[in-house]
């Protein structure tokens, strides 16, 4: 995935489902510069983060959960993610729908 998130701070929907994409989509969020004093939330307008049914691997880093704090829907099933969900998932207080299926 290209490093474009920091160029689109008002991105509302990120939907890349049902492709054959590889890597870890959370890496970009985990390494984004923290531009706010409150510990993240650079993507404050992002409501949909849909990455299901690709060939993604890796884990869900805590910093990525903080960047997705305003997200209403988080879909990540049908990939090969590993590891536990970060405790920072509690920052997703507006989350209405989510679909997780992680390999332990």
C-alpha positions as CSV (number, residue, x, y, z in Angstrom):
1,X,0.0,0.0,0.0
2,X,1.4,3.5,-0.8
3,X,2.2,5.9,2.0
4,X,-0.7,8.3,1.3
5,X,-2.6,8.5,4.6
6,X,-0.8,11.6,5.8
7,X,-1.7,13.3,2.6
8,X,-5.4,12.7,3.1
9,X,-6.3,13.8,6.7
10,X,-10.0,14.0,5.9
11,X,-10.3,10.6,4.4
12,X,-13.7,9.2,5.3
13,X,-13.7,5.7,3.7
14,X,-10.9,3.2,3.1
15,X,-12.3,0.1,1.3
16,X,-9.8,-2.3,-0.3
17,X,-11.8,-5.5,0.3
18,X,-11.7,-8.5,-1.9
19,X,-8.3,-8.1,-3.6
20,X,-5.1,-10.1,-3.4
21,X,-3.2,-7.4,-1.5
22,X,-0.3,-8.5,0.8
23,X,1.6,-7.1,3.7
24,X,0.2,-5.4,6.8
25,X,-2.3,-2.5,6.2
26,X,-1.8,-1.4,9.8
27,X,1.9,-0.7,9.3
28,X,1.2,2.7,7.7
29,X,-1.0,3.7,10.6
30,X,1.5,2.4,13.2
31,X,4.3,4.6,11.8
32,X,2.3,7.8,11.0
33,X,3.7,10.9,12.6
34,X,1.8,12.0,15.7
35,X,0.6,15.4,14.7
36,X,-1.7,15.9,17.6
37,X,-0.9,16.5,21.3
38,X,-3.6,14.0,22.3
39,X,-1.7,10.9,21.3
40,X,-2.9,10.3,17.7
41,X,-6.2,10.5,15.9
42,X,-4.6,11.9,12.7
43,X,-7.4,10.3,10.7
44,X,-10.2,11.9,12.7
45,X,-12.7,11.8,9.8
46,X,-12.2,8.1,8.9
47,X,-15.4,6.2,9.4
48,X,-14.9,3.0,7.4
49,X,-11.7,0.9,7.4
50,X,-12.5,-2.2,5.3
51,X,-9.6,-4.6,4.5
52,X,-11.3,-8.0,4.6
53,X,-10.6,-10.8,2.2
54,X,-7.1,-10.0,1.1
55,X,-3.8,-11.8,1.9
56,X,-2.7,-9.5,4.7
57,X,-0.5,-10.8,7.5
58,X,1.0,-9.5,10.7
59,X,-0.6,-8.0,13.8
60,X,-2.8,-5.1,14.8
61,X,-0.4,-2.6,16.5
62,X,-1.6,-0.5,19.4
63,X,-0.7,2.8,17.6
64,X,-2.9,1.8,14.7
65,X,-5.9,1.3,17.0
66,X,-5.3,4.9,18.3
67,X,-5.2,6.3,14.7
68,X,-8.6,4.6,14.0
69,X,-10.3,6.0,17.1
70,X,-13.1,7.6,15.2
71,X,-13.8,4.6,12.9
72,X,-17.4,3.4,12.9
73,X,-16.8,0.2,10.9
74,X,-13.7,-2.0,11.0
75,X,-13.7,-5.1,8.9
76,X,-10.6,-7.3,8.7
77,X,-11.8,-10.9,8.3
78,X,-10.5,-13.3,5.7
79,X,-6.8,-12.4,6.1
80,X,-3.9,-14.1,7.8
81,X,-3.5,-11.7,10.7
82,X,-1.8,-13.1,13.9
83,X,-1.5,-12.1,17.5
84,X,-4.0,-10.6,20.0
85,X,-6.0,-7.5,19.5
86,X,-4.3,-4.6,21.2
87,X,-5.8,-3.3,24.4
88,X,-5.9,0.1,22.7
89,X,-8.9,-1.2,20.7
90,X,-10.8,0.5,23.6
91,X,-10.0,3.8,21.8
92,X,-12.5,2.7,19.2
93,X,-15.4,4.1,21.2
94,X,-17.6,5.0,18.2
95,X,-17.3,1.5,16.6
96,X,-20.6,0.3,15.5
97,X,-19.8,-2.7,13.3
98,X,-16.7,-4.8,13.3
99,X,-15.7,-8.1,11.8
100,X,-12.6,-9.7,13.2
101,X,-11.2,-13.1,12.4
102,X,-7.6,-13.4,13.6
103,X,-5.4,-16.4,13.6
104,X,-3.8,-16.9,17.0
